């Protein structure tokens, strides 16, 4: 991906810091559960954060600098900041074209653990968006795990795709989609509520594709393949098959690998925010 360094007044780099009220999880099993439930965030970030607060309490400790970041870490942080700002520029333009006001979110990159308005979380949560403070949270070391553990190709555009997906959840928050879904889920059984979560996640993939459509000038050969590889790796069926050896469709919350790739490509090919109605397409 072609990119240039950008400034941002809502991007925070908390790597190399100690404190921050990280939650101490008791054993790897909890971490795996959170990873599966909260992969790529969505509204589940708020639920998990609340559980962590209730069961362990939220430590309030002052963050202090503990070490210097390496040159590679600094470059990766700058790349993430630029992707974040490319998203903001795109959505400000799209919203303006459609007669709407775009509200800029925040983004935090961290190591190990972080405090949010949705509660404390660890790196095991995976990247997520917190609607409580309207910020994207991400431990960038997640992408190495995405490649080594879940078989994604890796590459810088895999990171760009995930950031764009989480920004999609921000769009759903300011457009009111997330609130409507939560209201509908309150009156549904678990399987039906999960279907609504799938629609929400696939729509975020669609928005990521729309963002890529508007930024074709930044793409280089192989970028779209990197995004599709990441989407394929984190499909519910792919994760369940790898982690538990079988697939339970009723427990899906993010969509299959095929669905995630399909909706990303629909956004990329059309560039039309109005064609992202995953709810009508998937729920009879």
C-alpha positions, 0 to 999 in steps of 0.5 A, a space after each residue: 500500500 502506498 501511504 504517507 505520514 499523516 497527523 492526527 489529533 485523535 490517534 493515541 499510541 500507548 505502546 511501551 507504556 505500563 499501567 492503564 488498568 489492564 485486566 489480568 485474565 486467569 488462564 489462556 482459556 479465557 483469552 481464547 474465548 474473548 478472542 473468538 467472541 470479540 474478533 474484530 470487535 463490534 458491539 461485543 467489546 462493550 459486553 466483554 468489557 462489562 463482564 471484566 469489570 464485574 468479575 475483576 474490577 477495573 484497575 486505575 493506574 497511571 501510565 508511564 513510559 517503560 521503554 523506547 519503541 523500535 524503529 519498526 514499531 514506530 513505522 507500524 504506528 505511523 502506518 496505522 495512524 495514516 490508515 486511520 486518517 485515510 478512513 476519516 478523510 474518505 468518510 467525511 467526503 462520503 457523508 458530505 456527498 450524502 448530506 450527512 455530518 461525519 463525527 470523527 472517532 478516536 483510535 488507540 494502539 496499545 500493548 497487553 491491556 487497555 482501559 476503555 469506556 467499555 471496560 478493561 481489555 487485554 490483547 486477547 480481545 483482538 482489535 475492537 471498537 468501543 461505542 462508549 468512547 467512540 474509539 478503535 482499539 488495537 494491539 498491532 501484534 495481533 497481525 502476527 498471530 493472524 498470520 501464524 495462527 490463523 493462516 492469513 497472508 499478512 502484509 500491510 493491507 491486512 492491517 488497513 482492512 482491519 482498521 477500515 472494518 473497525 471504522 465501519 463499526 463507528 459508522 454504524 454507531 453514528 448512523 444509529 444502526 448499532 443501537 437498532 440492532 441492540 434493541 432488536 436483539 433484546 427480544 430475540 433468542 440467542 440464534 436470532 440475536 447472533 444472526 443480527 450480529 452477523 449482519 452487523 459485522 458483514 456490513 462493517 466488512 462492506 464499509 471496509 470495501 467501500 473505503 478501499 474503493 475510494 482509495 484505489 490510488 493507494 493500492 499496489 498489486 496484492 493489496 486486495 488479496 491481503 484483505 481477502 486473506 485476512 477476511 477468510 482467516 477470521 470467518 466464523 467457520 474457519 475459526 471454529 474449524 481450526 479451534 474446535 474441529 467442527 462448525 456450529 452455524 447457529 453460534 456464528 456472530 461474524 459470518 463465514 469466510 465466504 460471506 466476509 470476503 463477498 461483502 468486502 468485495 461488494 463494497 470495493 466494487 460498488 463504492 456505494 454506501 447505500 448497497 450495504 443492507 446486509 440485514 435485508 439480504 440475510 434475514 428473511 
